[in-house]
């Protein structure tokens, strides 16, 4: 859920600009709007990290939490970007990058 809010906070204003809603907004208003959305991202992400962190009884190390978050973030971004920005197309190199992320998850969960 946090990644959905994060994606809208980071890129939603671009869609609003394309649709003409925020074309004349000054930059400080765009930043404030994005921060209002990001608040909900933090409300989801911070508790998830606290619960998932091995130091708090969770199953994941700090690095594992970050790699998981990045992979989820890119999947959520790809879905939302294709919904909001339909002219943005995914290509073979995006699939190759996704495979590299899967490899990153594999390696971060390997025992040293």
N, C-alpha and C positions, 0 to 999 in steps of 0.2 A: 504494500500500500504506500509505503514511504516513497518508493521510486516513481509511482504514478504522480504523487504530489510534486516530487522533485522535477520530473520531466515537464510538468505544466508550469512550474515556477521558472525554470530555465528557458523554456522554448515557447510556452503558451503566449507570451507577449508578442512573439513574432507572428503568430497566427492572428492575434487581435489586430496587429498592424496591417497584415495583408487584407483582412476583412474590412479595414477602415475604422474600426472601433477606437484604436489607440494611436492613430496616425499623428495626431497633434499633441500627444502627451509629452511633457518634458521628461528627460531621462530620470530625474529624481522620482517622478511619479511611477514610471515603469519599474524602477528598483523597489519602491515601497510596495507596489502591487505584487511583485514577485516574492518579496519577503513575507507578505501576508500568506501567500500560498505555502512558502517554505516552512512557516510555523507548523503547519500540519504534517509536513514531512518529518520534522524533528520530533513531533509528538508520537510518531510511529517508529522512527529509526532508533532513537535513543533507548526506549525501553527494550526494543528487540536486541540491540547490542548488549545491554546490561544482562538480559536474560540468557542470551546465547554465549556470553563470554565465559570461558573455562574458569576464570578467577572468581566468578559469581555462581559457580555450580553448573554452568552450561557446558555444552559439548565442544565448543569451537575456540581455537586460539584467535588472537587478534588478527593475524595474517589471513586465516581461514575466513573470518567474518568479512574482511575487506574484499577478498577475491569473490566470495559468494555475492556480496553486494554489487560489485562491479558487473558481474555476469547478469544478474537480475536486472540491473539498471540498463544494460545495453539491449536486453530482450524487450523490456518495457518501452525503451526509447524507440526501437524498431517498429513496434506495434503502433504506438501513438503517432510517431512521425508519418507512418503510412496512412493513418486515419486523418490526421490534421493537414499534412502536406502531401497530398496525393501525387504531386508531380515529382516528389523525391522517390527514386527507384532504388531497390536493393540489387546489387550486382554480385558477380562471382567473388570479387575480392572481399565483400562484406561477409559472405559465407566462409571464406578462408579465415578471416579474422575471428569469426565466431568459433571455428574449430580450434583456433589458437587459445581462445578463452576456455574452451572445454579442456584443453590440454593443461592450461594453468590451474584449473580446479583439480584435475587429476594429480598434478605434481604437488600442489600445496597440501593435499591430503595424504600424500605418501609419507611413510615413516622414514626419518633420516637414517 
